[in-house]
Amino acid sequence: MKAQTGGLMAGRHGRRWPGTAGLAVQLVAVLAVAAMAGGGAAAATSAAVSASGSLRAWGDDRHGQLGDGTTTGSDTPVAVRLPAGTTVIAVRAGGKYSLALTSAGRVLGWGGNFSGQLGVGTTADRHTPVPVKVPRGIRVIAVSAGGAHSLAVTAAGRVLAWGDNEYGQLGDGTTKDRHVPVRVKLPAGTRAVAVGASYNYSLALTAAGQVWAWGHNGSGQLGDGTRADSHVPVRGQRHPAHQHDPGPGQVPGGNQGNRGRRRQPA
C-alpha cells in the first residue's frame, strides 16, 4: 500500500453519523491502520503505521494496549515504544491488545494478556511491545488479532496460533489455552496465504483458493454445513449458486459479537 500523507478521518467516538463531518486525526505518511472496539466505544483502541515503520496509537489503554508504557488512555496519537531498530510493516488491534509485524518477520505483542494472546509464555499484561515466542528460524508474513487469540502465517505457508482456545479456535485439536504459538493442524500440503481471527473462531485462505475454518460454530460461521464447533480446520462448503473463486487475498470473516464469547476483563 502506498503511503498517504495527511490526516485520517473519524467520526465522534469512532463512528460516522449521517450529517456529521469527520474529525481529522493528525498523522503524516500513514501506511496502515487498525481499530478494535473491545467492549463499546469507551474501550476502543486505534493504531497506525507510519511510512518510517514507527507506530502511533490512541484510545483506551486500561490494559496497556497503546504500548507507551502506561495505562492512561489518550484521545490523540502517542508513540508506541518499539524495541530499538524495529521497523513495523503491519499492525492489528485485537480485544484489548495489539500485534505488530516487523520487516524482519517477527511479531510483537502488547496490552491485555489474560488468555496468553500475546504469546510470551505468561498471562501478565504488557504495557510495551514484547516479542512473541515464535519458534527460532521461522519468518512470519501475516498476523491477525481476535478477541483473545492470535494467528500468524509463516513464510512456509503454515499457520501458528496462541491465546484463548475455549472453542478450539487455535485449531490444534484441543480446547486448551496456549501461551506460546502452536501449529494449526491444517491438512498436509496446505499452504496458507492469509488468516482472519474473530472473537472465537478462525479462518485461513490457501494458495489454492480454499477457505478453512475452525473454532466456534454456533451460527454456522465455519461454513461446513453444521453448527458443531471444530477443534481442527474444516473446509467450507460452496453453495451451488456461488461456485466462483474468492478474490485474491480475501478471507471472509467478521466478529461474532457476544454470541459464545468468553467474558473478558473490563
N, C-alpha and C positions, 0 to 999 in steps of 0.2 A: 504494500500500500504506500502510495506517495505521501510524503509529509504535507500537512496542511497548516498554513500559518493563520493566526487569528484566534478567536475565541470559540468555545463550544457553546451551544445554545441549550438551555434547560429551563423548564417551567418552574414556577414556585413549588417548593417541596418536591422537586424532581419530576413533576408532572406537566403536561401541556394541556391547559384547559382551553376550550373554544373561546375565541375572542380575547385571549391574553397573549401578550408578547413574551418571547423567550428572554431569559437572562443570560448575558454573556459571561462565561467562565474564562478568565484571562489566562490562557495558556498559549504558548508560542510553539509552532512546529510540532504539532501533535501527530503521532503515528498511529496510535490505537487507544481505545478507551474501554473500560469495563465498569459495570454497575450491578449492584445486588441489593435488593431490599430484603434484609434479613429478618423482617418481622414488623412491617409497617414503615411509614415514611420516617419515623423517628429513629429507625435502625438501619437506614440506607447508607451505603458507602460507595464512593466512586473513585476510580483511579485512571490515570492517563500516562502513556509512554511518550517521552519526547524524542525528537529526531536524534538527539545525542545519546539516547539509551538510558536516561535518568527517568525517575518516576515521581509523580505527584499524586496525592490522594486527598480526599476531603469527605466530610460527613461524620457518621457515627464512629466512635473509637473506643467503646467500652471494653473491648477485648484486645485492643492494640492493633486493630486491622488497618489503621493508617500507616503503621510501620515507622513512625517518627520517634519511637522510644517512650511515648506517653500513652495515657488512656483518656486524653482530653479531645473531644470532638472539635472539628473545625469546619466553618462554613466557607472557607477559602482554601485553595490548594496548598498543601505543605509538602516538603521534600521527604520522600521515603528514604530511610537511612540504609542504603545498599552497601554491601561489602566493597572495599576499595577496589577499583579496577573493573567493576561489574558493568556490563552493557546489557540492558534489558531489551528484548525484541517483542515480547508479548506479556500481557497481564490479564489475569482472570480474578474476578471477585466472587467468592462463594458466600455461604451463610455465616457471616461474622468472621471471615478470614479471607486471605488473598494469596494468590500464587503468581509467580513471575517466571518466565522462561528467559534464559540468558543466551547471548550469542555463542557461548561455549557449550551449549546443550545441557546446561544444568538447570535445576529447578530450585527456587527459593519459596519459602512459605512464612507467613506471619499472621497473628491475630488469634482468634479462638481455636482451641485445640482439644476440646472436650471428648472427641472420639478418635483423636490421633490423626486428624485430617491434614496436619502439617507434615506428617511423615518423618518426624525427627526422633522417633523412638519413645516419646513420652506423651502425656496428655496435658502438659503445662502450656498455658498461653505464652505467646512470644510477641513482644512489642516492637521488634525489629526483624527484618528478614534473616532467616537461617536456612542453610542448605538442607533440602530433602535428601534422605538417605537412599538415593538411587544407587543400585549396585555399581561398583567400580568398573570403569570402562564402557558404560552404557551412555549413549548420547540421546537426549530427548529432543523431539522435533515439534511436539504439540502438547498442550495441557488443557485440562478443563476442571473447574471447581464447582462442586454441587452444594447441597445443603450442608453436609458434614462429611463428604467423601470426595476424593480427588482421583483424577485419571491422567495418564501420560502415555503418549505414543513414542516409541523408540525409533531410532534410525533403521532398525531391522524390521520394523513393522509390527512389533509386539506391543501389547498394552499392559501397563502397570496400574495398580490401584491400591489405595490405602484410605483408612479412616473408618467411618460408620459402615457397618455391614449387616444391620438388623434384618434387611430383606434380601440379602445376597447380592447387593449392588456392587460388590467388589469382584464378583464373578470367579471366585477361587474355589467354589464348591462348598463353602461354609457360610455360617452367619456370624462368624467371629470378627470383631473389630480388629483392624490391623494398624499398628502404629508406625510401620515402615512399609514401603512398597512391596507388593506381591504380584506375581504374574497372573493375569486374567487367562482363564482356560478356553481360549479360542481354539477352534479346530486346527489340526496340523495343516501347515501350508497356507494358512490365512495371513494376509498382510494388511494390517490396518493403516489407514492414512489420516483418519480424523476420529475424534471421540467427543461425546457430549455427556456431561454428568448432570442429572436432575437432582431433586431432593432425595429420592430413594430408589432410583433406577439409572441405568447407564446404557449408552448406545455407542456403537462403533461402525464406521464406514470402511469398507475394504477397497483395495485397489481394483477388485473385480466388480465394484459397484453394488455389493451386497451390504445389507444392514443387519447387524447382530445386536441383540438386546438382552439385558439381564437385570434382576432385582425385582422390585415391587410391580405387581401386575393387576391390581385391584380394579382398574378401569380398562384393562386390555392394552395398556400402553406399550407392552413388549411386541405387540403385533403378530403373535404366533397363533392366534385363533383361540386362545384360552384366557382365563382370568387367574391362572395359577402363577405364583411367584416362581422365579427360576434363579438358582444359585450359580448357574453357569450360562454362558451365552447361548441364545436360541435365535434361529434365523426368522426374521419377519416374513410373513406370507404376503404375496402380492395379490391384490384384488384383481379379478379378471378384467375389470374396466380400466385398470391402471397398470398396464404392463410396460410402460415406458421406463427407461433408466433414470435414476436421480441425476440431478446436475452435479458437476464435479465439485467435490468438497462439501456437499450438502449433507448434513446429518439432522434428520427431523428430531425434534425434541421439545423442550419446554418444561417448566416447573409443574409439579403436581399439586401446587397449593398446599393445603393442610391434610389432604387425604393420605392416611397411612404414614404421616410424617412424625418422626420422633421429636418429642418436645426438647427444645434447645434452651440453654441458659439465656436469660434476658440480656 
